[in-house]
């Protein structure tokens, strides 16, 4: 908005939140019409293109590129579940939605020039599906970034050494909160942990989690409060079955003292340059990666550099 501006096609539910960025940006607000999207996803695009003309670049975050919209059509994978649901714990409705979206994403590759994801794992999922159908595209990793000022503001504060707790973020079924709680109890006594904070909606959490006396639920908190919780936590725990590249895990690596992550490809990518230990749950075959005494020096990329990476990817595509 502070430069040349861009056109944004976004859900009308956040219209008030973006209204302050209107110097050069222009917005098209789309209502979440599930019936229309089921039978004709992308129904709003022809009218928009008729208004603005054919753009140089169309960047689509998680929504299939339904036709030849721009000179360069770019699809970014927003959720690895859209490409892999096998052996992942999901409600039936979500599983069906992801399977429909997967079919549409793969079909849309014929219109897509560039496809990116936040990890090699998610990019390879799409690349393998496209390869089966002889569909060509330029692939690259566009990693998660972070807000340098927000992170630095937290790091400038003194840690609260008295509150000894572990934390996890996100409560979708595939996050496997019950297993995360088991991990917490595995390390609780040794580390004198007083509570396990779960951040996210709790309406679908198992009863055994809800009644656990060590669990503290926080359904909605501000970004600043979340970062502070991560900073003061003794442990960040994720037992997730699948991730594109977890923003919460990234922020934990930037802030938290100790990290425990499930053995999944995207977590492995995040910890590839760290020396980790293996934590195995008692009487199970479930193993986790343990990073102790984290120095918060992960090779992460600020959002400003992610913006530069966008142009690098375009140059690679053109060359």
C-alpha positions as CSV (number, residue, x, y, z in Angstrom):
1,X,0.0,0.0,0.0
2,X,2.9,2.3,0.6
3,X,4.3,1.7,-2.8
4,X,2.4,1.1,-6.1
5,X,-0.4,-0.9,-4.5
6,X,-2.1,-4.1,-5.7
7,X,-5.5,-5.6,-6.2
8,X,-6.7,-7.9,-3.5
9,X,-9.6,-10.4,-3.7
10,X,-10.5,-11.3,-0.1
11,X,-13.3,-12.5,2.1
12,X,-15.7,-9.7,3.1
13,X,-15.5,-10.8,6.7
14,X,-12.2,-8.9,7.1
15,X,-13.3,-5.8,5.2
16,X,-13.0,-3.6,8.4
17,X,-9.5,-4.9,9.1
18,X,-8.0,-3.9,5.8
19,X,-9.8,-0.6,5.4
20,X,-6.8,1.4,6.8
21,X,-4.7,0.2,3.8
22,X,-6.4,2.0,1.0
23,X,-3.8,4.5,-0.2
24,X,-2.9,2.5,-3.3
25,X,-4.4,-0.9,-2.7
26,X,-7.8,-1.8,-4.2
27,X,-10.0,-4.5,-2.8
28,X,-12.7,-6.9,-4.1
29,X,-14.6,-8.3,-1.2
30,X,-16.2,-11.7,-1.8
31,X,-18.9,-13.2,0.4
32,X,-18.4,-16.8,1.5
33,X,-21.1,-18.4,-0.7
34,X,-20.5,-22.1,-0.1
35,X,-23.1,-23.2,-2.6
36,X,-21.7,-21.1,-5.4
37,X,-18.2,-22.3,-4.5
38,X,-19.2,-25.9,-4.6
39,X,-20.5,-25.8,-8.1
40,X,-18.5,-22.9,-9.6
41,X,-15.5,-22.0,-7.5
42,X,-13.9,-18.8,-8.8
43,X,-17.2,-17.6,-10.1
44,X,-16.2,-14.0,-9.2
45,X,-13.1,-13.9,-11.3
46,X,-14.5,-13.0,-14.8
47,X,-16.2,-9.9,-13.5
48,X,-13.1,-8.7,-11.7
49,X,-10.8,-9.3,-14.7
50,X,-13.3,-7.4,-16.9
51,X,-13.0,-4.5,-14.4
52,X,-9.2,-4.4,-14.0
53,X,-7.9,-6.0,-17.2
54,X,-5.4,-8.9,-17.4
55,X,-2.9,-8.5,-14.5
56,X,0.8,-9.2,-14.8
57,X,0.8,-11.5,-11.9
58,X,-2.0,-13.4,-10.2
59,X,-1.0,-14.8,-6.8
60,X,-3.5,-17.2,-5.3
61,X,-3.1,-18.3,-1.7
62,X,-4.6,-21.7,-1.4
63,X,-7.3,-21.2,-4.1
64,X,-6.9,-23.1,-7.4
65,X,-6.1,-21.0,-10.5
66,X,-9.3,-21.8,-12.4
67,X,-8.3,-20.3,-15.8
68,X,-5.7,-18.3,-17.5
69,X,-6.1,-15.1,-15.4
70,X,-2.8,-13.3,-15.7
71,X,0.5,-13.2,-17.6
72,X,2.0,-15.2,-14.7
73,X,-0.4,-17.3,-12.6
74,X,1.0,-18.3,-9.2
75,X,-0.6,-20.8,-6.9
76,X,0.7,-21.1,-3.3
77,X,-0.2,-24.1,-1.1
78,X,-1.8,-22.8,2.0
79,X,-2.5,-26.2,3.7
80,X,-0.8,-29.5,3.1
81,X,-4.1,-31.2,3.9
82,X,-5.4,-30.2,0.5
83,X,-2.8,-32.6,-1.0
84,X,-2.6,-35.4,1.7
85,X,-5.4,-36.7,3.9
86,X,-4.5,-40.4,4.0
87,X,-3.9,-41.6,7.6
88,X,-4.5,-38.1,8.9
89,X,-7.1,-37.6,11.7
90,X,-9.9,-35.4,10.2
91,X,-13.6,-34.9,10.7
92,X,-15.5,-36.5,7.7
93,X,-16.7,-33.1,6.5
94,X,-13.2,-31.7,6.4
95,X,-11.8,-34.8,4.7
96,X,-14.4,-34.5,1.9
97,X,-13.7,-30.8,1.5
98,X,-9.9,-31.5,1.2
99,X,-10.4,-34.2,-1.3
100,X,-12.6,-31.9,-3.5
101,X,-10.1,-29.1,-3.2
102,X,-7.2,-31.5,-4.0
103,X,-9.0,-32.5,-7.2
104,X,-9.5,-28.8,-8.2
105,X,-5.9,-27.8,-7.4
106,X,-4.5,-30.6,-9.5
107,X,-6.8,-29.8,-12.4
108,X,-5.8,-26.1,-12.2
109,X,-2.1,-26.8,-12.6
110,X,-2.6,-26.6,-16.4
111,X,-3.3,-22.9,-15.9
112,X,-0.5,-22.4,-13.3
113,X,3.0,-21.1,-14.1
114,X,4.5,-21.0,-10.6
115,X,3.5,-23.2,-7.7
116,X,5.0,-22.7,-4.2
117,X,4.7,-24.1,-0.7
118,X,6.2,-23.3,2.7
119,X,8.2,-26.5,2.8
120,X,9.9,-28.9,0.4
121,X,7.4,-31.5,1.7
122,X,4.3,-29.7,0.5
123,X,5.9,-28.6,-2.8
124,X,6.8,-32.3,-3.5
125,X,3.2,-33.4,-2.7
126,X,2.0,-31.2,-5.5
127,X,4.8,-31.9,-7.9
128,X,4.2,-35.7,-7.6
129,X,0.5,-35.3,-8.3
130,X,1.2,-33.1,-11.3
131,X,3.9,-35.5,-12.6
132,X,1.4,-38.3,-12.7
133,X,-0.7,-36.3,-15.1
134,X,2.2,-34.9,-17.2
135,X,1.4,-31.3,-16.0
136,X,4.3,-28.8,-16.1
137,X,4.9,-26.0,-13.7
138,X,7.8,-24.1,-12.0
139,X,8.1,-25.1,-8.4
140,X,9.8,-23.4,-5.5
141,X,9.7,-23.1,-1.7
142,X,8.4,-19.8,-0.4
143,X,8.9,-20.2,3.4
144,X,7.0,-18.7,6.3
145,X,8.4,-15.4,7.5
146,X,8.2,-13.5,10.8
147,X,7.6,-10.0,12.0
148,X,11.1,-8.8,13.2
149,X,9.8,-6.0,15.4
150,X,7.2,-8.1,17.2
151,X,9.8,-10.9,17.9
152,X,12.4,-8.4,19.0
153,X,10.0,-6.6,21.3
154,X,9.4,-9.9,23.1
155,X,13.1,-10.8,23.2
156,X,13.9,-7.5,24.8
157,X,11.9,-8.4,27.9
158,X,13.2,-10.5,30.8
159,X,11.9,-14.0,30.8
160,X,9.5,-15.0,33.6
161,X,11.5,-17.8,35.3
162,X,8.8,-18.5,37.9
163,X,6.0,-19.7,35.5
164,X,7.0,-23.2,34.5
165,X,4.7,-24.5,31.8
166,X,4.5,-26.1,28.4
167,X,2.4,-24.8,25.5
168,X,0.9,-26.0,22.3
169,X,-0.9,-24.0,19.6
170,X,-3.8,-25.1,17.4
171,X,-6.5,-27.6,18.3
172,X,-7.6,-29.1,14.9
173,X,-8.0,-32.9,15.1
174,X,-4.8,-33.6,13.2
175,X,-2.9,-31.6,15.8
176,X,-3.3,-34.7,18.1
177,X,-3.7,-32.7,21.3
178,X,-4.3,-35.8,23.4
179,X,-0.9,-37.1,22.4
180,X,0.7,-33.7,23.0
181,X,-0.7,-33.9,26.5
182,X,0.8,-37.3,26.9
183,X,4.2,-35.8,26.0
184,X,3.6,-33.1,28.6
185,X,3.0,-35.7,31.3
186,X,6.1,-37.6,30.2
187,X,8.3,-34.6,30.9
188,X,6.2,-32.9,33.6
189,X,7.8,-34.2,36.8
190,X,11.4,-34.1,35.6
191,X,11.0,-30.5,34.6
192,X,8.7,-29.4,37.4
193,X,6.1,-28.2,34.9
194,X,2.9,-26.7,36.5
195,X,0.6,-26.5,33.6
196,X,0.0,-27.3,29.9
197,X,-1.4,-24.3,28.0
198,X,-3.5,-25.1,24.9
199,X,-4.1,-22.2,22.6
200,X,-7.1,-22.5,20.3
201,X,-10.8,-23.4,20.2
202,X,-11.6,-26.2,22.6
203,X,-15.1,-27.3,21.5
204,X,-13.8,-30.4,19.7
205,X,-11.1,-31.4,22.2
206,X,-11.3,-34.9,23.8
207,X,-13.0,-35.0,27.3
208,X,-9.8,-36.5,28.8
209,X,-7.9,-33.3,27.8
210,X,-10.7,-30.9,29.0
211,X,-10.8,-32.5,32.5
212,X,-7.0,-32.8,33.0
213,X,-6.1,-30.7,36.0
214,X,-2.9,-29.5,34.4
215,X,-4.6,-28.2,31.3
216,X,-5.2,-24.4,30.9
217,X,-7.3,-23.4,27.8
218,X,-6.9,-20.1,26.0
219,X,-9.4,-20.0,23.1
220,X,-8.6,-16.5,21.8
221,X,-5.6,-14.3,22.6
222,X,-3.7,-11.5,20.9
223,X,-0.6,-12.0,18.8
224,X,1.5,-10.2,21.4
225,X,0.1,-12.4,24.2
226,X,0.8,-15.5,22.2
227,X,4.4,-14.5,21.5
228,X,4.9,-13.7,25.2
229,X,3.5,-17.1,26.2
230,X,5.9,-18.8,23.7
231,X,8.8,-16.8,25.1
232,X,8.2,-17.7,28.7
233,X,7.4,-21.4,28.1
234,X,9.8,-24.1,29.3
235,X,8.6,-26.3,26.4
236,X,6.7,-25.9,23.1
237,X,5.1,-29.1,22.1
238,X,3.6,-30.1,18.8
239,X,2.3,-33.6,18.0
240,X,0.8,-32.6,14.7
241,X,0.4,-35.3,12.0
242,X,1.0,-32.9,9.1
243,X,2.0,-29.3,8.4
244,X,2.8,-27.2,5.4
245,X,5.3,-25.4,7.6
246,X,4.0,-24.5,11.1
247,X,4.0,-20.8,11.9
248,X,3.6,-21.6,15.6
249,X,6.6,-23.9,15.5
250,X,8.7,-21.2,13.7
251,X,7.8,-18.7,16.4
252,X,8.6,-21.2,19.1
253,X,12.0,-21.8,17.6
254,X,12.5,-18.0,17.6
255,X,11.3,-17.6,21.2
256,X,10.9,-20.8,23.4
257,X,13.5,-22.5,25.6
258,X,12.9,-26.1,24.6
259,X,11.0,-27.6,21.6
260,X,9.4,-30.9,21.1
261,X,8.1,-31.7,17.6
262,X,6.5,-34.7,16.0
263,X,8.6,-36.6,13.4
264,X,6.9,-35.3,10.3
265,X,8.7,-34.0,7.1
266,X,8.1,-30.3,7.5
267,X,9.2,-30.3,11.2
268,X,12.3,-32.2,10.1
269,X,13.1,-29.5,7.6
270,X,12.8,-26.8,10.3
271,X,15.2,-28.7,12.6
272,X,17.6,-29.8,10.0
273,X,20.4,-27.5,11.2
274,X,19.9,-28.3,14.9
275,X,21.3,-31.1,17.0
276,X,18.2,-32.8,18.5
277,X,17.5,-35.8,20.7
278,X,14.8,-38.4,20.3
279,X,12.0,-38.5,22.9
280,X,10.0,-41.8,22.9
281,X,6.7,-42.0,24.8
282,X,6.6,-44.8,27.3
283,X,4.9,-48.0,26.2
284,X,4.4,-46.6,22.6
285,X,6.3,-46.4,19.4
286,X,5.7,-42.7,19.1
287,X,8.9,-40.7,18.9
288,X,9.5,-36.9,18.9
289,X,12.4,-34.6,18.1
290,X,13.6,-32.7,21.2
291,X,15.6,-29.5,20.9
292,X,17.0,-28.5,24.4
293,X,18.4,-25.2,25.5
294,X,17.3,-23.5,22.3
295,X,19.4,-20.4,21.5
296,X,16.7,-19.0,19.3
297,X,19.1,-18.6,16.3
298,X,17.1,-20.5,13.7
299,X,17.8,-19.6,10.1
300,X,14.4,-17.9,9.6
301,X,13.5,-15.2,7.1
302,X,11.9,-11.9,8.0
303,X,8.8,-11.0,6.0
304,X,10.7,-8.2,4.2
305,X,13.1,-10.7,2.8
306,X,10.2,-13.0,1.9
307,X,8.9,-10.2,-0.4
308,X,12.3,-10.1,-2.1
309,X,12.1,-13.9,-2.5
310,X,8.9,-13.5,-4.5
311,X,10.9,-11.6,-7.2
312,X,13.7,-14.1,-7.1
313,X,11.2,-16.9,-7.9
314,X,9.8,-14.9,-10.8
315,X,13.3,-14.4,-12.2
316,X,14.0,-18.1,-11.9
317,X,10.8,-18.9,-13.7
318,X,11.6,-16.5,-16.5
319,X,15.2,-17.7,-16.9
